[in-house]
């Protein structure tokens, strides 16, 4: 059963709270979202797949659950910082920089289990086909 617009607004409100949490089902996996501490004064929303976040999921794509790319946030970063690119281009010129540093403008991407806001999480989760809401009230971890 698809999640209604009212349920999405309830989920967003719940996740924005200090002790926000929600549980979903996607295929055979249970997706649980909990607000956790990032630092002393900052919190984030962590997305657990079957009650786990494994470090190997960041580096080994063959050991990831099938739903990871749908529920985790896609992040990108440049191989070189903008200041370094500017310095290299000034030293070698644009053509020379491309010749000596073939990956100068390259970007890498990875998946992150954390979201900064409930709104961004709900925006991404709304696009997932077959996502079912299990619970937003009880915190079972």
C-alpha atoms as a printed R data frame, in Angstrom:
    type eleno elety resid chain resno      x      y       z
1   ATOM     1    CA   UNK     A     1  0.000  0.000   0.000
2   ATOM     2    CA   UNK     A     2  1.530  3.338  -1.052
3   ATOM     3    CA   UNK     A     3  2.241  5.982   1.552
4   ATOM     4    CA   UNK     A     4 -0.270  8.849   1.489
5   ATOM     5    CA   UNK     A     5  0.524 12.561   1.461
6   ATOM     6    CA   UNK     A     6 -0.691 12.911   5.068
7   ATOM     7    CA   UNK     A     7  1.555 10.046   6.177
8   ATOM     8    CA   UNK     A     8  4.561 11.685   4.472
9   ATOM     9    CA   UNK     A     9  3.940 14.946   6.327
10  ATOM    10    CA   UNK     A    10  3.609 12.993   9.609
11  ATOM    11    CA   UNK     A    11  6.871 11.153   8.854
12  ATOM    12    CA   UNK     A    12  8.662 14.434   8.108
13  ATOM    13    CA   UNK     A    13  7.371 16.021  11.318
14  ATOM    14    CA   UNK     A    14  8.354 12.974  13.353
15  ATOM    15    CA   UNK     A    15 11.863 12.805  11.861
16  ATOM    16    CA   UNK     A    16 12.433 16.513  12.472
17  ATOM    17    CA   UNK     A    17 11.891 15.977  16.213
18  ATOM    18    CA   UNK     A    18 14.769 15.415  18.645
19  ATOM    19    CA   UNK     A    19 14.093 11.680  18.977
20  ATOM    20    CA   UNK     A    20 12.734 11.156  15.466
21  ATOM    21    CA   UNK     A    21 12.450  7.668  14.018
22  ATOM    22    CA   UNK     A    22 10.542  5.731  11.364
23  ATOM    23    CA   UNK     A    23 10.522  2.181  10.006
24  ATOM    24    CA   UNK     A    24  9.878  1.128   6.422
25  ATOM    25    CA   UNK     A    25  9.858 -2.091   4.426
26  ATOM    26    CA   UNK     A    26 11.426 -2.271   0.976
27  ATOM    27    CA   UNK     A    27 11.302 -5.725  -0.557
28  ATOM    28    CA   UNK     A    28 12.799 -8.128   1.987
29  ATOM    29    CA   UNK     A    29 14.718 -5.385   3.809
30  ATOM    30    CA   UNK     A    30 13.638 -3.341   6.814
31  ATOM    31    CA   UNK     A    31 14.750  0.287   6.629
32  ATOM    32    CA   UNK     A    32 14.873  2.170   9.920
33  ATOM    33    CA   UNK     A    33 15.662  5.863  10.240
34  ATOM    34    CA   UNK     A    34 16.806  7.316  13.567
35  ATOM    35    CA   UNK     A    35 17.987 10.756  14.629
36  ATOM    36    CA   UNK     A    36 21.459 10.291  16.129
37  ATOM    37    CA   UNK     A    37 24.188 12.589  17.459
38  ATOM    38    CA   UNK     A    38 26.854 13.623  14.978
39  ATOM    39    CA   UNK     A    39 28.729 15.837  17.407
40  ATOM    40    CA   UNK     A    40 28.081 17.539  20.709
41  ATOM    41    CA   UNK     A    41 25.633 20.021  19.218
42  ATOM    42    CA   UNK     A    42 24.634 18.453  15.887
43  ATOM    43    CA   UNK     A    43 22.296 15.623  14.987
44  ATOM    44    CA   UNK     A    44 21.682 13.756  11.747
45  ATOM    45    CA   UNK     A    45 19.288 11.139  10.422
46  ATOM    46    CA   UNK     A    46 20.951  7.734  10.058
47  ATOM    47    CA   UNK     A    47 19.437  5.155   7.691
48  ATOM    48    CA   UNK     A    48 19.870  1.554   8.859
49  ATOM    49    CA   UNK     A    49 19.253 -1.424   6.580
50  ATOM    50    CA   UNK     A    50 18.104 -4.460   8.569
51  ATOM    51    CA   UNK     A    51 19.279 -2.667  11.765
52  ATOM    52    CA   UNK     A    52 22.875 -2.345  10.458
53  ATOM    53    CA   UNK     A    53 25.281  0.107   8.914
54  ATOM    54    CA   UNK     A    54 28.428 -1.730   7.854
55  ATOM    55    CA   UNK     A    55 31.672 -0.008   6.947
56  ATOM    56    CA   UNK     A    56 32.301 -2.396   4.069
57  ATOM    57    CA   UNK     A    57 29.176 -1.085   2.311
58  ATOM    58    CA   UNK     A    58 31.074  2.160   1.648
59  ATOM    59    CA   UNK     A    59 33.943  0.448  -0.186
60  ATOM    60    CA   UNK     A    60 32.743 -2.924  -1.501
61  ATOM    61    CA   UNK     A    61 29.777 -2.651  -3.822
62  ATOM    62    CA   UNK     A    62 29.336 -6.448  -4.058
63  ATOM    63    CA   UNK     A    63 28.617 -6.791  -0.306
64  ATOM    64    CA   UNK     A    64 25.943 -4.051  -0.244
65  ATOM    65    CA   UNK     A    65 22.249 -4.811   0.171
66  ATOM    66    CA   UNK     A    66 20.302 -4.367  -3.045
67  ATOM    67    CA   UNK     A    67 18.328 -1.382  -1.729
68  ATOM    68    CA   UNK     A    68 21.313  0.663  -0.487
69  ATOM    69    CA   UNK     A    69 21.554  2.942  -3.520
70  ATOM    70    CA   UNK     A    70 17.870  3.824  -3.181
71  ATOM    71    CA   UNK     A    71 17.833  4.659   0.533
72  ATOM    72    CA   UNK     A    72 21.295  6.155   1.143
73  ATOM    73    CA   UNK     A    73 22.262  9.641  -0.043
74  ATOM    74    CA   UNK     A    74 24.488  9.944  -3.106
75  ATOM    75    CA   UNK     A    75 27.416 12.303  -2.497
76  ATOM    76    CA   UNK     A    76 30.123 13.554  -4.855
77  ATOM    77    CA   UNK     A    77 33.491 15.174  -4.335
78  ATOM    78    CA   UNK     A    78 36.213 16.527  -6.606
79  ATOM    79    CA   UNK     A    79 39.540 14.726  -6.742
80  ATOM    80    CA   UNK     A    80 41.310 18.102  -6.586
81  ATOM    81    CA   UNK     A    81 40.171 21.132  -4.589
82  ATOM    82    CA   UNK     A    82 39.234 24.295  -6.509
83  ATOM    83    CA   UNK     A    83 42.239 26.182  -5.109
84  ATOM    84    CA   UNK     A    84 44.598 23.383  -6.232
85  ATOM    85    CA   UNK     A    85 43.080 23.351  -9.728
86  ATOM    86    CA   UNK     A    86 43.586 27.105  -9.974
87  ATOM    87    CA   UNK     A    87 47.205 26.820  -8.836
88  ATOM    88    CA   UNK     A    88 47.954 23.962 -11.282
89  ATOM    89    CA   UNK     A    89 46.292 25.813 -14.180
90  ATOM    90    CA   UNK     A    90 48.322 28.918 -13.399
91  ATOM    91    CA   UNK     A    91 51.569 26.923 -13.364
92  ATOM    92    CA   UNK     A    92 50.956 24.771 -16.474
93  ATOM    93    CA   UNK     A    93 48.197 26.562 -18.382
94  ATOM    94    CA   UNK     A    94 44.870 24.861 -19.094
95  ATOM    95    CA   UNK     A    95 46.214 22.514 -21.782
96  ATOM    96    CA   UNK     A    96 49.317 21.612 -19.818
97  ATOM    97    CA   UNK     A    97 47.294 21.003 -16.680
98  ATOM    98    CA   UNK     A    98 45.046 18.541 -18.536
99  ATOM    99    CA   UNK     A    99 48.116 16.841 -20.003
100 ATOM   100    CA   UNK     A   100 50.024 16.455 -16.708
101 ATOM   101    CA   UNK     A   101 46.958 15.849 -14.518
102 ATOM   102    CA   UNK     A   102 44.449 13.820 -16.565
103 ATOM   103    CA   UNK     A   103 42.075 13.471 -13.601
104 ATOM   104    CA   UNK     A   104 42.204 17.170 -12.647
105 ATOM   105    CA   UNK     A   105 38.477 17.787 -13.149
106 ATOM   106    CA   UNK     A   106 37.325 14.308 -12.154
107 ATOM   107    CA   UNK     A   107 34.606 13.793  -9.559
108 ATOM   108    CA   UNK     A   108 34.037 10.714  -7.394
109 ATOM   109    CA   UNK     A   109 30.778  9.583  -5.882
110 ATOM   110    CA   UNK     A   110 29.842  7.525  -2.857
111 ATOM   111    CA   UNK     A   111 26.753  6.700  -0.827
112 ATOM   112    CA   UNK     A   112 26.288  8.087   2.679
113 ATOM   113    CA   UNK     A   113 23.949  6.724   5.349
114 ATOM   114    CA   UNK     A   114 23.233 10.131   6.867
115 ATOM   115    CA   UNK     A   115 20.816 12.914   5.961
116 ATOM   116    CA   UNK     A   116 21.000 16.389   7.452
117 ATOM   117    CA   UNK     A   117 17.292 17.226   7.285
118 ATOM   118    CA   UNK     A   118 14.041 15.299   7.400
119 ATOM   119    CA   UNK     A   119 12.829 17.171   4.319
120 ATOM   120    CA   UNK     A   120 15.704 15.887   2.156
121 ATOM   121    CA   UNK     A   121 15.191 12.321   3.382
122 ATOM   122    CA   UNK     A   122 11.441 12.412   2.682
123 ATOM   123    CA   UNK     A   123 12.077 13.932  -0.765
124 ATOM   124    CA   UNK     A   124 14.342 11.003  -1.676
125 ATOM   125    CA   UNK     A   125 12.149  8.319  -0.062
126 ATOM   126    CA   UNK     A   126  9.019  9.549  -1.886
127 ATOM   127    CA   UNK     A   127 10.590  8.483  -5.194
128 ATOM   128    CA   UNK     A   128 11.190  4.873  -4.086
129 ATOM   129    CA   UNK     A   129  8.768  2.401  -5.639
130 ATOM   130    CA   UNK     A   130  7.394 -0.292  -3.324
131 ATOM   131    CA   UNK     A   131  8.314  1.446  -0.047
132 ATOM   132    CA   UNK     A   132  5.883  0.601   2.759
133 ATOM   133    CA   UNK     A   133  5.546  2.363   6.097
134 ATOM   134    CA   UNK     A   134  5.753  0.022   9.078
135 ATOM   135    CA   UNK     A   135  5.813  2.395  12.030
136 ATOM   136    CA   UNK     A   136  6.642  5.938  13.143
137 ATOM   137    CA   UNK     A   137  5.697  5.689  16.817
138 ATOM   138    CA   UNK     A   138  7.781  2.967  18.465
139 ATOM   139    CA   UNK     A   139 11.550  2.975  18.604
140 ATOM   140    CA   UNK     A   140 12.592 -0.665  18.209
141 ATOM   141    CA   UNK     A   141 16.277 -0.953  17.529
